[in-house]
Amino acid sequence: MDNPFKGRSLTVIDDFSLDERLYLFEKTRELKKAITENNLDELEKFRINNSDFGIYEVFIEDSTRTKESFKNAAAFHRVKLNTLETNYSSINKSESFADTFNTLCGYDNLIYIVRSQQEGLCRWLEENGKLYAQRNKMKQAPAFINAGDGKHEHPTQELLDEFTFLEQKNWDRESIHIALVGDLYHGRTVHSKADGLLIFKKVKVDLIAPPELGMPEYYLNKMKDNGFEIRIFDSIDSYIDNNDIAQLWYFTRPQLERMGDAILKRQDELRYRITFRKELMDKIPERTTFYHPLPRHKLHPTIPTFLDATPLNGWENQSANGKLIRIILLGLIAGTIGHDFTGIAKKTTEEPETHDYIQEVPVDENKTVKEYAEGVKPISSGLVIDHICRGEKEEDIRDHLARMIRVLALYGKGGEWISRSREYPDKMKGIIFRPEYSAPGIKKLKQIAALAPGCTVNVIREKKVVKKLKLNMPPKIYNFPNICCKNTDCISHSSQGENVPAEFKRITDDRFKCKYCENTHSFKEIWI
Ligand code: NCD
């Protein structure tokens, strides 16, 4: 049977299906048992055991656990591990990420472990790597493991966290009640929990953070959409006052390096609210365990060090599990492990594009045109785009008409105006008419739909509407030079200078998710 894991990238936790993650946990459990029992024959089964198999670590942000556990995992596998010295590499000479990684691919490396401040970098590298592999006739495209990208996600930490929770719960996946404490705004490890915790059937999450460090709306909504029960508290003190305290606490470090000056000035006060104190010891339930992805600040640890020698210490086992999880992950992506997987694998190919958001409306060819006559002579032939931005403010409609003309290059004779909707007289709408234009092709229609969802496109010949199309919001907006993700840390943001074309996926009626960093935008926010 084919190995569904071979050559796969892990850029966000959801890149692996629930079944795939559970399989990975099961294998990690087997590995841990073999290590505990010193069962050398069993251990051999997990190894890649190929000194030509190339793995590269590229850490553009600091790291101890993630980097070193991968290094130790690679040593277990007896493979070729290289580390790019990013402080002394041509990244500092403004070389693009695409060029840097293409170079390393040329030296026969197949797995890249990447940490960066740029969000969505691995998603981009995965796409770019496929093209490189095609061009250079590589047998297999390179795989990219996200080892933490800005404040986006940290999928391998998520794997080891979930494995650790499963261990603590004796592999009972019925339910989990967990408190997430600390910098939930910048902490990528807690963002990955929005999908990661789905391995439990019933999930209750208590979010404990001052509002300035609160969980971003996107992840909060994702947790709610995933059916999690959520409660929000602004400090450990206010949490302790409620009578339903979780036995599992997951701390995250205040990420000072990502904070603006305004928040940094208040760091002591903010930190106090998410730091555990001795006098709270007898207020927490029996058998509570604390976890932390680490590092802890040596002067201001939010889990004080006197707890190290108490049963609350779950973070040391958690950290040690990191190496085991990463051994299995590398083995899966290398294709050494995974042949006996029988569950549901994640679909890795995109659904083919459909055009059902473009609908043809029947027309009465005997009726002559009179409806496009406000202020000017009715046009006898050409193109009329009607119902643009219906119901919006006049100045916004005017701005958007100008944007449409610019982006679609709707230059030439004709005009555009704002008028009252005939069907909804209390609403304004925009109209563009172009007498010399012919019927638009599918590519143009897709572009018009992306810019003016809800509009109608009318093709007029000899004073009659010969074709009418209603265009709805398309599922994807891409391939426009005039769209941009608003997150400056996103790899596709123009300020990054990486020439990554922006792309958005519709997630609700008016929310669009950036393909790379997953920040959400309203329809209008996409356009520059
Ligand atoms: C975390 C990270 O880098 O996201 N640490 C880790 O990987 N173990 C958390 C942090 O930096 O605070």
Residues whose N, C-alpha, C, O or C-beta is under 5 A from the ligand:
A	BS01	NCD	R65 T66 G148 H154 R188 R253 P293 L294 P295
